[in-house]
Amino acid sequence: MISITRTDESKEAEVAEEQARRKVALHQHRDQLIAEGTTVTVTGIGDVPLRGLPFDQTVMLSLLQRGAARVAANDSTADILFRDDANTEHMLTGAQAVELAQAGMTWIEDVMQASWAIKDAGPIPEDFTDPIYWPS
C-alpha cells in the first residue's frame, strides 16, 4: 500500500507541476495576445489597429479622459491626434476618442476574462492557445 500511495502522490505532484507550467504559459499567451492587439471599428473612421502594451493602455486611458472632457463640453472638433498600430494618423473628435478607447479596453478585458474562464473551468487544457478559447 505504501508504494501505491507514493505512486499516487507522485502522479498528483506531476499533474500539479504540469498545471503550474500551463498556468505560467497561459499568462504569457494572454499577455502576448494583449500586446499584439486587435482592430476596432470607430464610427466615421472605420477599422483602427491597436496594440495593447502597457504604454498603449495608458494612451487609451488618456484618449478616454480627453474625449470625455470634449463630449462634456459639447466640443465636436476633430483635433485629438491618434497614431494607430499601422502608423496611420487619425484626427478624432471627443466621441470618437471615447469610442476607440472603450473598444480597445473592452477587448483587453475580454482577453483577461477568457484567461480566467480557462483557469476556472478546471484543469488548464494542453491546447489553451487554440483560438476557440480567445476573443478575436
C-alpha positions in Angstrom: 0.0 0.0 0.0 2.8 2.4 0.7 4.2 2.2 -2.8 0.8 2.7 -4.3 0.3 5.8 -2.2 3.7 7.1 -3.3 2.8 6.4 -6.9 -0.5 8.2 -6.5 1.3 11.1 -4.7 3.9 11.1 -7.4 1.2 11.3 -10.1 -0.6 14.1 -8.3 2.6 16.0 -8.0 3.3 15.5 -11.7 -0.2 16.7 -12.6 0.2 19.7 -10.2 3.6 20.6 -11.8 2.2 20.4 -15.3 -0.8 22.6 -14.3 1.6 25.1 -12.8 3.6 25.2 -16.1 0.4 25.6 -18.1 -0.7 28.5 -15.9 2.5 30.3 -16.5 2.3 29.7 -20.2 -1.4 30.7 -20.2 -0.5 34.1 -18.6 2.3 34.5 -21.1 -0.1 33.7 -24.0 -2.7 36.1 -22.6 -0.1 38.9 -22.3 1.2 38.2 -25.8 -2.4 38.5 -27.3 -2.9 41.7 -25.5 0.4 43.2 -26.6 -0.3 42.1 -30.2 -3.6 44.0 -30.1 -6.6 43.9 -32.2 -8.5 46.0 -34.7 -11.5 48.0 -33.6 -14.1 49.9 -35.7 -14.7 53.6 -34.9 -17.7 55.5 -36.3 -16.7 57.8 -39.1 -13.2 56.3 -39.3 -13.5 52.6 -39.9 -11.0 49.9 -38.8 -8.3 51.0 -36.4 -5.5 48.6 -35.5 -4.4 48.8 -31.9 -1.7 47.4 -29.7 -2.2 46.6 -26.0 1.2 47.1 -24.5 1.2 49.0 -21.1 2.1 52.3 -22.9 -0.7 51.8 -25.3 -3.1 51.1 -22.5 -2.1 54.4 -20.9 -2.7 56.1 -24.2 -6.2 54.6 -24.3 -6.9 56.0 -20.8 -5.7 59.4 -22.0 -7.9 59.2 -25.0 -10.9 58.3 -22.9 -10.3 61.2 -20.5 -9.6 63.8 -23.2 -12.5 62.6 -25.3 -15.0 62.5 -22.4 -14.0 66.1 -21.5 -14.6 67.2 -25.1 -18.0 65.4 -25.1 -19.0 67.1 -21.8 -18.0 70.4 -23.3 -20.1 69.8 -26.5 -16.9 70.2 -28.4 -17.0 68.2 -31.6 -13.7 69.4 -33.1 -11.7 66.6 -34.6 -8.3 67.5 -33.3 -7.3 64.7 -31.0 -4.4 63.1 -32.8 -4.0 59.3 -32.5 -1.5 57.2 -34.4 -2.6 53.6 -34.8 -0.5 50.4 -34.9 -0.3 50.7 -38.7 1.3 54.1 -38.2 -1.8 55.9 -39.6 -2.7 59.2 -38.0 -6.3 59.8 -37.1 -7.8 63.2 -36.0 -10.5 62.2 -33.6 -13.5 64.0 -32.1 -14.1 63.5 -28.4 -16.8 61.0 -29.2 -14.5 59.0 -31.5 -11.7 59.1 -28.9 -14.1 57.7 -26.3 -15.4 55.1 -28.7 -11.9 54.0 -29.7 -10.6 53.8 -26.1 -13.7 51.9 -24.9 -13.4 49.4 -27.7 -9.7 48.9 -27.0 -10.2 48.5 -23.3 -13.2 46.2 -23.8 -11.1 43.9 -26.0 -8.3 43.7 -23.3 -11.0 42.9 -20.7 -12.4 40.2 -23.0 -8.9 38.6 -23.3 -8.5 38.8 -19.5 -11.9 37.2 -18.9 -11.0 34.4 -21.4 -7.9 33.5 -19.5 -9.9 33.5 -16.2 -12.6 31.2 -17.8 -9.9 28.8 -18.9 -8.4 28.6 -15.4 -11.9 28.5 -13.7 -13.1 25.6 -15.9 -10.9 23.1 -14.2 -7.5 21.7 -15.3 -5.9 24.0 -18.0 -6.1 22.1 -21.3 -3.0 21.4 -23.3 -4.4 23.3 -26.2 -5.3 26.5 -24.3 -3.8 28.6 -27.1 -6.4 27.4 -29.5 -8.3 30.5 -30.9 -11.6 29.0 -29.8 -10.8 30.0 -26.2 -9.9 33.6 -27.1 -11.8 36.7 -28.4 -11.0 37.6 -32.0 
